[in-house]
Amino acid sequence: MAASSTTFRRHAVWVLCLGAAAAFTLGAPTAGAAPKPTEAELRAELAKLGKKVDKLIEVYAAKRAALGKAQKAEAVAKKNLQRAETAYTDAKKQISSIAQIRYQTSAESLPAMFFASDLSGAAMMEQLTAEQSAHLEGFAGRLDDREEAAEEAAQLTDEIRQEAEEVQTQRDEVEDLIDDIKGKLDRLVPVGSGRRADGTWIPQLPTGADNITDRTRIMRDAVIRRFDLPYTVGCYRSTQDGGEHPLGRACDFMMSTGGAMPSAANLKLGDEIAAWALKNKARLGVKYVIWRQRINHGSGWRFMSDRGGVTANHFDHPHISMY
C-alpha cells in the first residue's frame, strides 16, 4: 500500500509539473502578446502618416525646384568653362606662334613696323613675348576658376539629386505603411447583417429615420469611416425609378455638386470607393456598383447606355446597391 501511495504521489507531482509547464507555455504568449490596435487607433495612425506624406511631398517638390535651378547653374558653369578653355587654347597658339617666329628668324628680319624707334628688335620681341605670357597666365587663372565653379555646380546638382531620391524613398516607405494600415482596416470591415450560412442574404425592410435597410446602413457607415468624403451621402429617395433607392438598398457617395465633373482628386477617390466596395462585396452584401457610366456586379466593369448627364451617368458619384 505504501509503495502504491508513493507511486501515486510521484505520478501526481509529475502531472502537476506537466500541467504547470503547459500552462506557462500556453499562457506566456497570451500574456506577452501586444494587443491588436483598435479601429480608432489605426485611423489616428493613418491620419498621422497622411500628414507625413503631405510634408514629404512638399519637401520633394522643393528639392525638385532646387534641382532644376542647380542644373541650370551647372549648365551655365560648364558653358563658361568651355568658353574659357577655347580662349586659353587660342592664347596658347598665339604664344606658340611668337616663339616659333623668334626661333626661325632674327629680329632684324622682321618688318620695321614691329619695332619702336628706341627699342631694338630683340627687345621688342622680348616685350611682346612677356606680354603674351602674362596674358596667358591670366587666361590660365580664369580657366582654373571656371573649372572649379563647374565642379562645384556639378557636385551641388548631384547632392540635391541624391536628397530628392532620399525623400522619395522615405515617401515610398510611408506610403507602404499607409497601405499596410488600410489593409488592417479592411480586415475590420463589418459583416453585413442577415447573411446566411451559404453566403446568400435575407431580404430586409427599411428601418429607422433614414429609411434604409440595416445592411445598407452598415455599408454606408463603413464607407464614411473608411474614406474622407468631400460631400454628403444620399441613400433613400422616394422617386420610383426602378432602382434600389426607394427600397432603402442603395447609397450615392457624391464626389462633386451641381452636376459638375469631380476634380481629379475626387475622381481618384471615387475609384477607390468603388474598388473597396467590390473588394468587400461578399462581406458587406453589395449587389453591384455603378460609377462613371459603368456597372460592376463583381465580375468586371461594363459600360452603360448614355442617360444624358453627368449625374445620370454616375460621373459625379459612385452608387452602391445592396442585396
Secondary structure, 3 states (H helix, E strand, C coil): CHHHHHHHHHHHHHHHHHHHHHHHHHHHHHHHCCCCCCHHHHHHHHHHHHHHHHHHHHHHHHHHHHHHHHHHHHHHHHHHHHHHHHHHHHHHHHHHHHHHHHHHCCHHHCCHHHCCCCCCHHHHHHHHHHHHHHHHHHHHHHHHHHHHHHHHHHHHHHHHHHHHHHHHHHHHHHHHHHHHHHHHHHHCCCCCCCECCCCCECCCCCECCCCECHHHHHHHHHHHHHCCCCCCEECCCCCCCCCCHHHCCEEEECCCCCCCCCCHHHHHHHHHHHHHHHHCHHHHCEEEEECCCEEECCCCEEECCCCCCCCCCCCCCCEEEEC
